[in-house]
Amino acid sequence: MANNIPEDLQEKAAIMQEFGRLRAAGQPVPAELQAKHVNATNDRYATGPEAGERIPDFSLPDQEGVLRSVANLSGPNGLLLVFYRSADW
């Protein structure tokens, strides 16, 4: 699937627009379009582990610059991490 990443920016934009249009209209997104959207937005980067898959312990700074690790943040029911790729970098 990683080889199907569109190189052309217009093609990427069309995929993202169609995905956004369907989502905004509350319509289901076909699996093929979902896969194309993930490939177009990730630019060959892996999307990470599957849901429920264990991850290695790692540390990252939080919004205040304090180093936080998975081990320190995990509770008795686990941990939900959300990474947001900002456009301001």
C-alpha positions as CSV (number, residue, x, y, z in Angstrom):
1,M,0.0,0.0,0.0
2,A,2.9,2.4,0.7
3,N,3.8,2.3,-3.0
4,N,0.4,3.8,-3.9
5,I,1.2,7.2,-2.4
6,P,0.4,9.9,-5.0
7,E,3.4,12.0,-5.9
8,D,1.4,14.7,-7.5
9,L,0.2,17.4,-5.1
10,Q,-3.0,17.9,-7.1
11,E,-3.9,14.3,-6.8
12,K,-3.2,14.4,-3.0
13,A,-5.4,17.5,-2.8
14,A,-8.2,15.8,-4.7
15,I,-8.1,12.8,-2.4
16,M,-8.2,15.0,0.7
17,Q,-11.0,17.1,-0.7
18,E,-13.2,14.1,-1.5
19,F,-12.5,12.6,1.9
20,G,-13.4,15.9,3.6
21,R,-16.5,16.2,1.5
22,L,-17.8,12.8,2.5
23,R,-17.0,13.3,6.1
24,A,-18.7,16.8,6.2
25,A,-21.8,15.3,4.6
26,G,-21.9,12.5,7.1
27,Q,-21.5,9.9,4.4
28,P,-19.5,6.7,4.8
29,V,-15.9,6.9,3.4
30,P,-15.1,3.8,1.2
31,A,-12.2,1.8,2.5
32,E,-10.2,2.5,-0.7
33,L,-10.6,6.2,-0.3
34,Q,-9.7,5.9,3.4
35,A,-6.5,4.1,2.5
36,K,-5.6,6.7,-0.2
37,H,-6.3,9.5,2.3
38,V,-4.0,8.0,4.9
39,N,-1.3,7.5,2.3
40,A,-1.7,11.0,0.9
41,T,-1.6,12.7,4.3
42,N,1.3,10.6,5.8
43,D,3.8,11.1,3.0
44,R,5.4,7.6,3.5
45,Y,5.4,7.8,7.3
46,A,4.1,4.8,9.2
47,T,0.9,5.4,11.0
48,G,2.0,3.6,14.1
49,P,0.9,0.5,15.9
50,E,-2.5,-1.1,15.4
51,A,-5.1,-0.5,18.1
52,G,-4.4,-2.7,21.1
53,E,-0.8,-3.4,20.1
54,R,1.9,-2.8,22.7
55,I,4.3,0.1,22.2
56,P,7.9,0.5,23.4
57,D,8.4,2.8,26.4
58,F,9.5,6.2,25.2
59,S,9.7,9.7,26.5
60,L,8.7,13.0,25.0
61,P,8.4,16.6,26.3
62,D,4.9,17.8,27.0
63,Q,3.6,21.3,26.1
64,E,5.5,22.7,29.1
65,G,8.7,21.0,28.2
66,V,8.5,18.4,31.0
67,L,9.8,15.0,29.9
68,R,6.9,12.5,30.1
69,S,7.3,8.7,29.6
70,V,4.7,6.1,28.7
71,A,5.5,4.3,32.0
72,N,4.9,7.4,34.0
73,L,1.6,8.2,32.3
74,S,0.0,4.8,32.1
75,G,-2.7,3.9,34.6
76,P,-4.4,0.7,35.6
77,N,-6.5,0.8,32.4
78,G,-3.6,1.7,30.1
79,L,-3.0,5.0,28.2
80,L,-4.5,6.8,25.3
81,L,-2.0,8.9,23.4
82,V,-3.0,11.2,20.5
83,F,-0.3,12.7,18.3
84,Y,-1.2,15.8,16.3
85,R,0.9,16.7,13.3
86,S,0.9,20.4,13.3
87,A,1.3,22.5,10.1
88,D,3.4,25.2,11.9
89,W,6.8,23.4,11.6
